[in-house]
């Protein structure tokens, strides 16, 4: 859903979320578990430091050679029999996917987990064009049944508790009885999904890492749904953002280790899939055709800025969300963005426009927790500050979308007055003296400070200026 410039929807949505004790309890319980599991995986600070440096270096090297590696990836994939399509926008990507499906007469699709498909709003698009699209990841399946979007990039249904899921499956799945037993709930979903895997005409998946050296598409998962989606249907369509490419196969293990340990506190996931080609005549299973759709959607613009390009290092582990004091209290839906939490605060404003998503740029305490836990060293707090600046006053030659459209006239005037007063000592002293003498007449609510005073007391000037205090203490005024 598009967001209007200057929107305060995040603030309103966050306020509503804070008033929902059930939602807050669900997130607190889930986040505590994820944080403790991750801490146990990185108990050795030296190993964490070294692995983080390695992961950051691998991603930085990949981005430094991004155009070359993408061309190399395309060449290797084509040589392996994987057909490659390029999409500049999500509309282009949706059109390409539909064309592929229609060329194979496919009307039923099963999907493995893919955040790129969420960017594209692919399910809604396919349904509008007569294609049934079913999510096969358990969390994605649950929120699809409830008509929701993911609340977390790793655990889409993390905002729901066992009782809510039990009621949902009991209401939405024919013949399912109400039960709160986790194994039974999983079994109910499995019976539906297993049938769909064999009925599907095509499978769609995301890509965690794409290896330029070998043309290999790597998928990380725990449930086996990714393998079923990519191997059982006769056609496999893989969707990836162009930043997911890495140079060599040896780059994958360190990133894989960082991803799984940071995301869910596991040393390794249940399944790790490596797809290099469609089925050959000598093989008995696998898809007959494999397609790779590479999406830009603003990533090239991000890549052009030397500082903001660090955004593209992200391996989608979700650790920044799990440790964010804002996200863990309001949940993912308050962001109204495909990518919530800290990574969404720097990604969405760059893809949607920093003015349109200025609400997200401001939705941070700048505590630094996100940057501390990021396994590939993305300086998220610094990038948030940079985007705040771009929203109000863009840097010369800025490539940030919507730069300069996120500020307000009142804020701009206040900062200009502040800058001028600090450049002229006489004006500075005069304003300071005026503020101290009129402090009693400052109202409790100032329109210019409305956002600040909504959660804080109105700041009042001291009774005497610093120069007066210094003089009374016998300090020379130089």
C-alpha positions as CSV (number, residue, x, y, z in Angstrom):
1,X,0.0,0.0,0.0
2,X,1.5,3.4,-1.0
3,X,2.4,5.8,1.8
4,X,1.8,9.5,1.4
5,X,4.7,11.9,2.0
6,X,4.8,13.1,5.6
7,X,2.7,10.2,6.7
8,X,2.5,9.5,10.5
9,X,0.9,6.1,10.0
10,X,3.8,4.3,11.8
11,X,3.3,6.4,14.9
12,X,-0.5,5.7,14.9
13,X,0.0,2.0,14.3
14,X,2.8,1.7,16.9
15,X,0.5,3.4,19.4
16,X,-2.2,0.9,18.7
17,X,0.2,-2.0,19.0
18,X,1.5,-0.8,22.4
19,X,-2.1,-0.9,23.7
20,X,-2.4,-4.6,22.7
21,X,-1.2,-6.7,25.7
22,X,-1.6,-9.9,23.8
23,X,0.6,-8.8,20.9
24,X,3.3,-7.4,23.3
25,X,3.3,-10.7,25.3
26,X,3.7,-12.8,22.1
27,X,6.6,-10.7,20.9
28,X,8.3,-10.5,24.3
29,X,8.2,-14.3,24.7
30,X,9.5,-14.9,21.2
31,X,12.2,-12.3,21.2
32,X,13.6,-13.4,24.6
33,X,14.0,-16.9,23.2
34,X,15.6,-15.8,20.0
35,X,18.0,-13.5,21.8
36,X,19.2,-16.1,24.3
37,X,19.6,-18.8,21.5
38,X,21.7,-16.4,19.4
39,X,23.8,-15.4,22.4
40,X,24.6,-19.1,23.1
41,X,25.7,-19.6,19.5
42,X,28.1,-16.7,19.7
43,X,29.3,-17.2,23.2
44,X,33.0,-16.8,22.1
45,X,33.5,-13.1,21.5
46,X,36.7,-13.7,19.5
47,X,34.9,-16.2,17.1
48,X,32.0,-13.7,16.7
49,X,34.4,-10.8,15.9
50,X,36.4,-12.8,13.4
51,X,33.3,-14.4,11.7
52,X,31.6,-11.1,11.5
53,X,34.6,-9.5,9.9
54,X,34.8,-12.3,7.4
55,X,31.1,-12.1,6.6
56,X,31.3,-8.3,6.2
57,X,34.3,-8.7,3.9
58,X,32.6,-11.3,1.7
59,X,29.5,-9.2,1.2
60,X,31.6,-6.0,0.7
61,X,33.7,-7.8,-2.0
62,X,30.6,-9.1,-3.7
63,X,29.0,-5.6,-3.8
64,X,32.3,-4.0,-5.0
65,X,32.1,-6.4,-8.1
66,X,28.3,-6.5,-8.3
67,X,27.8,-5.8,-12.1
68,X,30.6,-8.2,-13.1
69,X,29.3,-11.0,-10.8
70,X,25.8,-10.6,-12.0
71,X,26.9,-11.0,-15.6
72,X,29.0,-14.0,-14.6
73,X,26.1,-15.5,-12.7
74,X,23.8,-15.1,-15.7
75,X,26.4,-16.8,-18.0
76,X,26.9,-19.7,-15.6
77,X,23.2,-20.2,-15.1
78,X,22.5,-20.2,-18.8
79,X,25.3,-22.7,-19.3
80,X,23.7,-24.9,-16.7
81,X,20.3,-24.7,-18.3
82,X,18.7,-22.2,-16.0
83,X,16.9,-19.4,-17.9
84,X,17.5,-15.9,-16.5
85,X,15.1,-13.0,-16.6
86,X,15.9,-9.4,-15.4
87,X,13.2,-7.2,-13.8
88,X,13.7,-3.5,-13.1
89,X,10.5,-3.1,-11.1
90,X,8.2,-5.3,-9.1
91,X,5.6,-4.8,-11.9
92,X,8.1,-6.2,-14.4
93,X,8.9,-9.1,-12.2
94,X,5.2,-10.0,-11.8
95,X,4.7,-9.8,-15.5
96,X,7.7,-12.1,-16.1
97,X,6.5,-14.7,-13.6
98,X,3.0,-14.7,-15.2
99,X,4.5,-15.1,-18.7
100,X,6.5,-18.1,-17.5
101,X,3.6,-19.7,-15.9
102,X,1.3,-19.2,-18.9
103,X,4.0,-20.6,-21.2
104,X,3.8,-23.8,-19.3
105,X,0.0,-23.8,-18.8
106,X,0.5,-23.5,-15.1
107,X,-2.5,-22.4,-13.0
108,X,-1.6,-23.8,-9.6
109,X,1.6,-22.7,-7.8
110,X,3.2,-23.6,-4.5
111,X,5.6,-21.1,-3.0
112,X,8.6,-21.5,-0.7
113,X,9.5,-18.6,1.5
114,X,10.6,-15.5,-0.5
115,X,10.8,-12.0,0.8
116,X,11.2,-10.8,-2.8
117,X,7.8,-12.2,-3.6
118,X,6.4,-10.2,-0.7
119,X,8.0,-7.1,-2.3
120,X,6.1,-8.0,-5.5
121,X,2.8,-8.8,-3.7
122,X,3.0,-11.8,-6.0
123,X,0.2,-13.8,-4.4
124,X,-2.4,-11.1,-5.0
125,X,-1.1,-10.5,-8.5
126,X,-1.4,-14.2,-9.5
127,X,-4.8,-14.6,-8.0
128,X,-6.0,-11.6,-10.0
129,X,-4.8,-13.4,-13.1
130,X,-6.4,-16.7,-12.3
131,X,-3.4,-18.5,-10.8
132,X,-3.8,-20.2,-7.4
133,X,-0.7,-19.4,-5.3
134,X,-0.3,-21.3,-2.0
135,X,2.4,-20.5,0.6
136,X,4.1,-23.7,1.8
137,X,6.2,-22.3,4.6
138,X,4.2,-23.0,7.8
139,X,4.4,-19.5,9.1
140,X,3.6,-18.0,5.6
141,X,0.7,-20.5,5.2
142,X,-0.8,-19.4,8.6
143,X,-0.8,-15.7,7.7
144,X,-2.0,-16.4,4.2
145,X,-5.0,-18.1,5.8
146,X,-5.6,-15.1,7.9
147,X,-5.2,-12.6,5.1
148,X,-2.1,-10.9,6.7
149,X,1.4,-10.0,5.7
150,X,4.5,-11.3,7.4
151,X,5.4,-9.7,10.8
152,X,9.0,-10.9,10.7
153,X,11.2,-11.8,7.8
154,X,12.3,-15.2,9.3
155,X,9.2,-16.1,11.4
156,X,6.2,-14.6,9.6
157,X,3.6,-15.6,12.2
158,X,5.6,-14.7,15.2
159,X,2.9,-12.3,16.4
160,X,0.5,-15.1,16.9
161,X,0.4,-17.5,19.9
162,X,-0.6,-21.1,19.9
163,X,-4.3,-20.5,20.8
164,X,-4.7,-18.0,17.9
165,X,-3.2,-20.4,15.4
166,X,-5.3,-23.3,16.7
167,X,-8.5,-21.2,16.2
168,X,-7.4,-20.1,12.8
169,X,-6.7,-23.6,11.5
170,X,-9.9,-25.0,13.0
171,X,-11.9,-22.3,11.2
172,X,-10.1,-22.2,7.9
173,X,-9.3,-25.9,7.1
174,X,-12.1,-28.2,6.4
175,X,-12.3,-31.2,8.8
176,X,-9.7,-29.8,11.2
177,X,-10.5,-29.9,14.8
178,X,-9.5,-27.4,17.5
179,X,-6.2,-28.5,19.1
180,X,-3.4,-26.7,20.8
181,X,-1.0,-29.6,20.4
182,X,1.9,-28.3,18.2
183,X,2.5,-31.6,16.5
184,X,-1.2,-32.0,15.6
185,X,-1.3,-28.4,14.3
186,X,1.7,-29.1,12.1
187,X,0.2,-32.3,10.9
188,X,-3.1,-30.5,9.9
189,X,-1.1,-28.1,7.8
190,X,1.1,-30.8,6.4
191,X,-1.8,-32.9,5.1
192,X,-3.1,-29.9,3.1
193,X,0.3,-28.8,1.8
194,X,1.6,-32.3,0.8
195,X,-1.4,-32.7,-1.5
196,X,-0.8,-29.3,-3.0
197,X,2.9,-30.1,-3.7
198,X,1.9,-32.9,-6.1
199,X,-1.0,-31.0,-7.7
200,X,1.1,-27.9,-8.4
201,X,2.1,-27.0,-12.0
202,X,5.0,-24.8,-10.8
203,X,7.0,-24.0,-7.7
204,X,8.3,-20.6,-6.7
205,X,11.1,-19.9,-4.2
206,X,13.5,-17.3,-3.0
207,X,17.3,-17.4,-3.1
208,X,19.5,-16.9,-0.1
209,X,22.8,-16.9,-2.0
210,X,23.5,-17.1,-5.8
211,X,27.0,-18.2,-6.6
212,X,28.5,-16.6,-9.7
213,X,31.4,-19.1,-9.9
214,X,29.1,-22.1,-10.4
215,X,25.6,-20.7,-11.2
216,X,24.3,-22.3,-8.0
217,X,21.1,-21.1,-6.2
218,X,21.3,-21.8,-2.5
219,X,18.1,-22.1,-0.3
220,X,18.2,-22.2,3.5
221,X,15.2,-23.8,5.3
222,X,14.1,-25.9,8.2
223,X,10.8,-27.5,7.1
224,X,11.5,-29.2,3.7
225,X,8.9,-27.1,2.0
226,X,11.5,-25.3,0.0
227,X,12.8,-28.6,-1.4
228,X,9.3,-29.8,-2.1
229,X,8.4,-26.6,-3.9
230,X,11.5,-26.6,-6.0
231,X,11.8,-30.3,-6.8
232,X,8.3,-31.8,-7.1
233,X,6.6,-29.4,-9.6
234,X,7.8,-29.6,-13.2
235,X,8.7,-25.9,-13.2
236,X,10.8,-23.9,-10.7
237,X,10.9,-20.1,-10.6
238,X,13.5,-18.6,-8.3
239,X,13.2,-15.0,-7.3
240,X,16.2,-13.0,-6.0
241,X,17.2,-9.4,-5.4
242,X,20.3,-8.6,-7.4
243,X,22.4,-8.1,-4.2
244,X,22.2,-11.8,-3.3
245,X,25.1,-12.8,-5.6
246,X,28.4,-14.0,-4.1
247,X,31.6,-14.6,-6.0
248,X,32.7,-18.1,-5.0
249,X,31.2,-21.3,-3.6
250,X,33.6,-21.0,-0.7
251,X,32.0,-17.7,0.3
252,X,28.8,-19.5,1.2
253,X,29.7,-21.5,4.4
254,X,30.7,-18.4,6.5
255,X,27.6,-16.6,5.4
256,X,25.4,-19.7,6.0
257,X,26.9,-20.0,9.5
258,X,26.2,-16.4,10.3
259,X,22.7,-16.6,8.9
260,X,21.5,-19.6,10.8
261,X,23.1,-18.7,14.1
262,X,21.9,-15.1,13.9
263,X,18.4,-15.9,12.7
264,X,17.2,-18.8,14.9
265,X,20.1,-19.7,17.1
266,X,20.9,-22.9,15.2
267,X,24.3,-24.0,14.3
268,X,22.9,-25.4,11.0
269,X,19.4,-25.6,9.5
270,X,17.6,-28.9,8.7
271,X,17.9,-28.4,4.9
272,X,20.4,-26.6,2.7
273,X,19.5,-26.8,-1.0
274,X,21.9,-26.2,-3.9
275,X,20.2,-25.9,-7.3
276,X,22.5,-25.7,-10.3
277,X,20.4,-27.0,-13.2
278,X,17.1,-28.6,-14.2
279,X,16.6,-32.3,-14.2
280,X,18.7,-34.3,-16.7
281,X,17.6,-37.4,-18.5
282,X,19.6,-39.6,-16.1
283,X,17.8,-38.1,-13.0
284,X,14.4,-39.3,-11.7
285,X,13.3,-36.1,-9.9
286,X,13.6,-32.4,-10.0
287,X,12.1,-29.7,-12.2
288,X,12.2,-30.0,-16.0
289,X,12.7,-26.2,-16.3
290,X,14.3,-23.7,-13.9
291,X,14.0,-19.9,-14.2
292,X,15.9,-17.2,-12.2
293,X,14.2,-13.8,-12.0
294,X,16.6,-11.1,-10.8
295,X,14.9,-8.0,-9.3
296,X,16.3,-4.5,-9.1
297,X,13.4,-2.5,-7.5
298,X,15.6,0.4,-6.5
299,X,18.7,-1.6,-5.5
300,X,20.8,-0.1,-8.3
301,X,20.1,3.4,-7.0
302,X,21.2,2.3,-3.5
303,X,24.3,0.7,-5.0
304,X,25.3,4.1,-6.5
305,X,25.9,5.7,-3.1
306,X,29.2,4.5,-1.5
307,X,27.8,4.8,2.0
308,X,24.2,3.6,1.6
309,X,25.4,0.6,-0.5
310,X,26.1,-1.1,2.8
311,X,22.4,-1.7,3.0
312,X,22.7,-4.3,0.3
313,X,25.0,-6.5,2.4
314,X,22.0,-7.7,4.3
315,X,21.6,-11.5,4.4
316,X,18.0,-11.3,5.8
317,X,18.7,-13.0,9.2
318,X,16.4,-10.8,11.2
319,X,18.8,-10.3,14.2
320,X,18.5,-6.6,14.0
321,X,14.7,-6.9,14.5
322,X,15.1,-9.4,17.4
323,X,17.2,-6.9,19.3
324,X,15.5,-3.6,18.4
325,X,13.7,-2.0,21.4
326,X,11.1,-0.5,18.9
327,X,10.3,-3.6,16.9
328,X,10.1,-5.9,19.8
329,X,7.4,-3.8,21.4
330,X,5.2,-2.9,18.4
331,X,5.8,-5.8,16.0
332,X,6.2,-5.9,12.3
333,X,2.8,-4.8,11.0
334,X,3.2,-1.3,12.5
335,X,5.8,-0.6,9.9
336,X,3.5,-1.3,6.9
337,X,6.6,-2.4,5.0
338,X,7.8,-5.6,3.4
339,X,10.9,-5.3,5.6
340,X,10.1,-4.2,9.1
341,X,12.5,-3.4,11.9
342,X,15.9,-1.7,11.6
343,X,16.7,-3.1,8.1
344,X,13.3,-1.8,7.0
345,X,14.1,1.6,8.4
346,X,17.0,2.0,6.0
347,X,15.7,-0.1,3.0
348,X,12.1,1.0,2.6
349,X,12.9,4.7,2.6
350,X,15.4,4.1,-0.2
351,X,13.1,2.0,-2.3
352,X,9.8,3.8,-1.6
353,X,11.2,7.3,-1.2
354,X,12.8,8.9,1.9
355,X,10.0,11.5,2.1
356,X,7.2,9.0,1.8
357,X,8.7,6.8,4.5
358,X,10.2,9.5,6.7
359,X,8.1,7.9,9.5
360,X,10.4,4.9,9.5
361,X,13.6,6.9,9.5
362,X,12.4,8.6,12.7
363,X,11.3,5.3,14.3
364,X,14.6,4.6,16.0
365,X,16.1,5.3,19.4
366,X,19.6,5.1,17.8
367,X,20.7,2.8,20.7
368,X,23.0,0.9,18.3
369,X,21.8,-2.6,19.1
370,X,21.0,-3.4,15.5
371,X,24.4,-2.4,14.3
372,X,26.1,-4.4,17.1
373,X,24.3,-7.7,16.2
374,X,24.4,-7.4,12.4
375,X,26.5,-10.4,11.3
376,X,27.7,-8.6,8.2
377,X,28.6,-5.3,9.8
378,X,25.9,-3.0,8.3
379,X,26.2,0.3,10.2
380,X,22.4,0.7,10.5
381,X,22.4,3.6,13.0
382,X,24.8,5.7,10.9
383,X,22.6,5.0,7.8
384,X,19.5,6.0,9.7
385,X,21.1,9.3,10.6
386,X,22.2,9.8,6.9
387,X,18.7,9.2,5.7
388,X,17.3,11.6,8.2
389,X,19.6,14.2,6.8
390,X,18.7,13.3,3.2
391,X,15.0,13.6,4.0
392,X,15.4,17.2,5.2
393,X,18.4,18.5,3.2
394,X,19.9,16.2,0.5
395,X,23.6,16.1,-0.1
396,X,24.9,17.5,-3.4
397,X,24.4,14.9,-6.1
398,X,22.3,12.7,-3.9
399,X,20.8,9.6,-5.5
400,X,18.4,8.9,-2.7
401,X,14.8,8.7,-3.9
402,X,12.7,11.6,-2.6
403,X,15.6,13.3,-1.0
404,X,14.6,16.7,0.5
405,X,10.9,15.9,0.7
406,X,10.7,14.6,4.3
407,X,11.4,17.8,6.3
408,X,8.9,20.4,7.5
409,X,9.0,24.1,7.1
410,X,8.9,24.7,10.9
411,X,11.7,22.3,11.5
412,X,13.8,23.8,8.7
413,X,13.2,27.3,10.1
414,X,14.2,26.2,13.6
415,X,17.4,24.7,12.4
416,X,18.3,27.8,10.3
417,X,17.7,30.0,13.4
418,X,19.8,27.6,15.5
419,X,22.7,27.7,13.0
420,X,22.5,31.5,12.6
421,X,22.5,32.1,16.4
422,X,25.6,29.8,16.9
423,X,27.5,31.7,14.2
424,X,26.8,35.1,15.9
425,X,27.8,35.4,19.6
426,X,25.7,38.6,20.2
427,X,22.6,37.0,18.8
428,X,23.3,33.8,20.7
429,X,23.5,35.7,24.0
430,X,20.5,37.7,23.3
431,X,18.3,34.7,22.5
432,X,19.7,32.9,25.6
433,X,18.9,35.9,27.8
434,X,15.4,36.2,26.4
435,X,14.7,32.5,26.9
436,X,15.7,32.6,30.6
437,X,13.7,35.8,31.3
438,X,10.5,34.5,29.6
439,X,10.8,30.9,30.8
440,X,7.7,31.2,32.9
441,X,5.5,32.2,29.9
442,X,6.4,29.2,27.8
443,X,3.2,27.1,27.3
444,X,3.1,23.4,28.3
445,X,2.4,22.4,24.7
446,X,4.3,24.0,21.8
447,X,3.1,23.1,18.3
448,X,6.7,23.0,17.1
449,X,7.5,20.4,19.8
450,X,4.3,18.4,19.5
451,X,6.0,15.2,18.5
452,X,8.6,15.5,21.3
453,X,6.1,16.5,24.0
454,X,3.7,13.7,23.1
455,X,5.9,11.4,25.3
456,X,8.0,13.9,27.2
457,X,7.7,17.0,29.4
458,X,8.3,20.3,27.6
459,X,11.9,21.4,28.1
460,X,12.2,24.7,29.9
461,X,15.2,27.1,29.8
462,X,17.3,27.5,33.0
463,X,16.7,30.5,35.1
464,X,20.1,32.0,34.3
465,X,22.3,31.7,31.2
466,X,25.6,29.8,31.2
467,X,27.5,33.1,31.0
468,X,25.7,34.4,34.1
469,X,26.4,31.3,36.0
470,X,30.1,31.4,35.0
471,X,30.3,35.1,36.0
472,X,28.8,34.4,39.4
473,X,31.3,31.6,40.0
474,X,34.2,34.0,39.2
475,X,35.0,32.4,35.8
476,X,36.4,34.9,33.3
477,X,34.3,35.4,30.2
478,X,36.6,35.2,27.3
